[in-house]
């Protein structure tokens, strides 16, 4: 049984969960995928196709060096991109009907507040792109080498490896802030409404009170996302729906609505 920590009357109850709970969320997410495989995996296919399209655009416009930063920034936009998956899990939990239109055009109780959180996530993404640009200039200068030379220098020179280490550290720190802000805020706004600021504060508090389980959960999200991207996005067909469905179950486990 999860211990329960009471918040103030104006804030829903935050449960304190066991360290291994993220594995339970993944198990629940896995079951949701196969209860509606066409919708869940179709969602993953859409993410796969969009990722390839964006990557292709980067190479067409000679911005290939942005592929890695954008792949890392995927973690920051993932929570808002997974809204349809939260809706599938919510309807499965309620034994309600699930139609493609319900997933593509999710009806929420606080669309304006969700849009506000989405705007914040976009700003974080833009900040990360700016940081990545500055780091690139610091290690590689202002010019852009040919693609072959760039990838050689990136993985086979000391400057390239240092760039990867520093960039990964900066991206991880920014991604964890985004994770703490969105861990339960978007599912709650979708299901229960409320205001964006209150939902974000609730999300930070849920992470604070469950620091080690949520740190494990953040690591698992990053790991599954890296596997999805590292397989030339093919893995995202499965890993993105898995994380999205599991995020809904994390919210339901961490937050007890009054």
C-alpha positions as CSV (number, residue, x, y, z in Angstrom):
1,X,0.0,0.0,0.0
2,X,1.2,3.5,-0.7
3,X,1.5,5.9,2.2
4,X,-0.5,9.0,1.8
5,X,0.7,12.5,2.6
6,X,-2.0,15.1,3.0
7,X,-1.7,18.5,1.4
8,X,-3.7,21.5,2.1
9,X,-7.5,21.4,1.5
10,X,-7.1,23.4,-1.7
11,X,-4.6,20.9,-3.2
12,X,-5.3,17.3,-4.1
13,X,-3.8,14.6,-1.9
14,X,-0.3,13.6,-3.0
15,X,0.6,9.9,-2.4
16,X,4.1,8.8,-1.6
17,X,4.9,5.7,-3.6
18,X,7.5,2.9,-3.4
19,X,10.8,3.1,-5.3
20,X,9.7,0.3,-7.7
21,X,6.4,2.0,-8.6
22,X,7.6,3.2,-12.0
23,X,7.9,-0.4,-13.1
24,X,4.2,-0.8,-12.2
25,X,3.3,2.2,-14.3
26,X,5.2,0.8,-17.3
27,X,3.3,-2.5,-16.8
28,X,0.0,-0.7,-16.9
29,X,1.1,1.3,-19.9
30,X,2.1,-1.9,-21.7
31,X,-1.4,-3.4,-21.1
32,X,-3.1,-0.2,-22.4
33,X,-1.1,-0.5,-25.6
34,X,-2.4,-3.9,-26.3
35,X,-6.0,-3.1,-25.3
36,X,-6.1,-0.6,-28.2
37,X,-3.1,-1.5,-30.3
38,X,-4.3,0.2,-33.5
39,X,-4.7,3.6,-31.8
40,X,-1.7,3.4,-29.6
41,X,0.8,2.1,-32.2
42,X,-0.8,4.4,-34.8
43,X,0.1,7.3,-32.5
44,X,3.7,5.9,-32.4
45,X,3.8,5.7,-36.2
46,X,2.7,9.3,-36.4
47,X,5.6,10.3,-34.0
48,X,8.0,8.2,-36.1
49,X,6.9,9.9,-39.3
50,X,7.1,13.4,-37.9
51,X,10.6,12.7,-36.5
52,X,11.9,11.5,-39.9
53,X,10.3,14.5,-41.6
54,X,11.9,16.9,-39.2
55,X,15.3,15.2,-39.5
56,X,15.0,15.3,-43.3
57,X,14.3,19.0,-43.2
58,X,17.5,19.5,-41.1
59,X,19.6,17.9,-43.7
60,X,17.9,19.7,-46.6
61,X,18.6,23.0,-45.1
62,X,22.2,22.1,-44.0
63,X,21.2,22.2,-40.3
64,X,22.3,18.6,-39.7
65,X,24.1,19.6,-36.5
66,X,20.7,20.4,-35.0
67,X,19.6,16.8,-35.2
68,X,21.1,15.8,-31.8
69,X,19.9,18.9,-29.9
70,X,16.4,18.4,-31.3
71,X,16.5,14.8,-30.4
72,X,17.4,15.7,-26.9
73,X,14.7,18.4,-26.9
74,X,12.2,15.8,-27.7
75,X,12.0,15.0,-24.0
76,X,10.8,18.6,-23.4
77,X,7.9,18.5,-25.9
78,X,7.0,14.8,-25.3
79,X,4.5,15.5,-22.4
80,X,2.3,17.8,-24.6
81,X,2.6,15.5,-27.6
82,X,1.3,12.6,-25.6
83,X,-2.1,14.1,-24.7
84,X,-4.0,11.7,-26.9
85,X,-2.4,8.7,-25.2
86,X,-3.4,10.1,-21.8
87,X,-7.0,10.2,-23.2
88,X,-6.9,6.6,-24.3
89,X,-5.8,5.5,-20.9
90,X,-8.4,7.7,-19.2
91,X,-11.2,6.2,-21.3
92,X,-9.9,2.6,-20.8
93,X,-9.9,3.2,-17.1
94,X,-13.5,4.5,-17.3
95,X,-14.6,1.7,-19.7
96,X,-15.7,4.5,-22.0
97,X,-15.8,4.4,-25.9
98,X,-12.6,5.3,-27.7
99,X,-12.8,6.7,-31.2
100,X,-10.0,8.0,-33.3
101,X,-11.4,11.5,-33.2
102,X,-11.4,11.5,-29.4
103,X,-7.6,10.8,-29.5
104,X,-6.7,13.3,-32.3
105,X,-8.9,16.1,-30.9
106,X,-8.8,15.6,-27.2
107,X,-11.6,17.3,-25.3
108,X,-10.2,18.7,-22.1
109,X,-11.6,20.6,-19.1
110,X,-9.0,23.3,-19.3
111,X,-7.8,23.8,-23.0
112,X,-6.5,27.3,-22.3
113,X,-4.5,26.2,-19.3
114,X,-3.1,23.2,-21.2
115,X,-2.1,25.6,-24.0
116,X,-0.3,27.8,-21.5
117,X,1.7,24.8,-20.2
118,X,2.4,23.8,-23.8
119,X,3.8,27.3,-24.4
120,X,6.1,27.0,-21.4
121,X,7.4,23.7,-22.8
122,X,8.0,25.3,-26.2
123,X,9.9,28.1,-24.5
124,X,12.1,25.6,-22.7
125,X,12.7,23.9,-26.0
126,X,13.7,27.2,-27.6
127,X,16.0,27.9,-24.7
128,X,17.6,24.5,-25.1
129,X,18.2,25.1,-28.9
130,X,19.8,28.5,-28.0
131,X,22.1,26.8,-25.4
132,X,23.0,24.0,-27.9
133,X,23.8,26.7,-30.6
134,X,26.1,28.5,-28.2
135,X,27.8,25.3,-27.1
136,X,28.3,24.4,-30.8
137,X,29.9,27.7,-31.5
138,X,32.1,27.4,-28.5
139,X,33.5,24.0,-29.5
140,X,33.3,24.1,-33.3
141,X,33.3,27.8,-34.2
142,X,30.8,29.7,-36.2
143,X,31.2,27.8,-39.5
144,X,29.4,24.6,-40.3
145,X,31.7,21.7,-41.6
146,X,30.4,19.2,-44.2
147,X,28.2,16.5,-42.6
148,X,30.8,13.8,-42.9
149,X,33.5,15.9,-41.2
150,X,31.0,17.1,-38.6
151,X,30.1,13.6,-37.4
152,X,33.7,12.5,-37.5
153,X,34.8,15.5,-35.4
154,X,31.8,14.9,-33.1
155,X,32.6,11.4,-32.1
156,X,36.3,11.1,-32.8
157,X,37.9,14.3,-31.5
158,X,38.4,15.6,-27.9
159,X,36.4,18.8,-28.7
160,X,33.5,16.7,-30.1
161,X,33.4,14.4,-27.1
162,X,33.6,17.3,-24.7
163,X,30.8,19.0,-26.5
164,X,28.7,15.8,-26.2
165,X,29.4,15.5,-22.4
166,X,28.7,19.2,-21.7
167,X,25.7,19.3,-23.9
168,X,24.3,16.1,-22.4
169,X,24.7,17.5,-18.9
170,X,23.1,20.8,-19.8
171,X,20.2,19.0,-21.6
172,X,19.7,16.6,-18.7
173,X,19.4,19.4,-16.2
174,X,16.9,21.3,-18.3
175,X,15.0,18.1,-19.1
176,X,14.6,17.2,-15.4
177,X,13.1,20.7,-14.7
178,X,10.6,20.1,-17.5
179,X,9.9,16.6,-16.2
180,X,9.2,17.9,-12.7
181,X,6.9,20.6,-14.1
182,X,4.9,18.3,-16.4
183,X,5.0,14.9,-14.6
184,X,1.4,15.1,-13.5
185,X,0.3,18.7,-14.5
186,X,-0.9,17.9,-18.0
187,X,-2.8,14.7,-17.2
188,X,-4.5,16.5,-14.3
189,X,-5.4,19.5,-16.4
190,X,-6.9,17.2,-19.0
191,X,-8.9,15.1,-16.6
192,X,-9.8,17.5,-13.7
193,X,-9.3,21.0,-15.0
194,X,-8.0,23.8,-12.8
195,X,-5.3,26.3,-13.4
196,X,-1.9,25.8,-15.0
197,X,0.1,27.3,-12.2
198,X,-1.6,25.2,-9.5
199,X,-1.1,22.0,-11.6
200,X,2.6,22.8,-12.1
201,X,3.1,23.4,-8.4
202,X,1.3,20.1,-7.7
203,X,3.7,18.4,-10.2
204,X,6.8,19.8,-8.5
205,X,5.4,18.8,-5.1
206,X,4.7,15.3,-6.3
207,X,8.3,15.0,-7.5
208,X,9.7,16.5,-4.3
209,X,7.8,14.1,-2.1
210,X,8.7,11.1,-4.3
211,X,12.1,12.1,-5.3
212,X,13.8,8.7,-5.7
213,X,10.9,7.0,-7.5
214,X,10.5,10.0,-9.8
215,X,14.2,10.1,-10.4
216,X,14.0,6.5,-11.5
217,X,10.9,7.4,-13.6
218,X,12.8,10.2,-15.3
219,X,15.7,7.9,-16.0
220,X,13.4,5.3,-17.6
221,X,11.7,7.9,-19.7
222,X,15.1,9.1,-21.0
223,X,16.3,5.6,-21.5
224,X,13.2,4.5,-23.5
225,X,13.3,7.7,-25.5
226,X,17.0,7.2,-26.3
227,X,16.3,3.7,-27.5
228,X,13.5,5.0,-29.6
229,X,15.6,7.7,-31.2
230,X,18.8,5.5,-31.4
231,X,16.9,3.0,-33.6
232,X,16.4,5.7,-36.2
233,X,13.1,6.5,-34.6
234,X,11.6,3.1,-35.3
235,X,11.6,2.3,-31.6
236,X,9.5,5.3,-30.9
237,X,6.5,3.5,-32.5
238,X,6.5,1.4,-29.3
239,X,8.3,3.4,-26.7
240,X,6.4,6.7,-27.1
241,X,3.0,5.1,-26.5
242,X,4.4,3.1,-23.6
243,X,5.7,6.2,-21.9
244,X,2.5,8.2,-22.6
245,X,0.2,5.5,-21.2
246,X,2.5,5.0,-18.2
247,X,2.5,8.7,-17.5
248,X,-1.3,8.6,-17.1
249,X,-1.0,5.8,-14.6
250,X,1.8,7.7,-12.8
251,X,-0.6,10.6,-12.4
252,X,-3.4,8.4,-11.1
253,X,-1.1,6.8,-8.6
254,X,0.5,10.0,-7.3
255,X,-2.5,12.3,-7.1
256,X,-5.8,11.5,-5.4
257,X,-8.5,13.9,-6.4
258,X,-10.6,15.2,-3.5
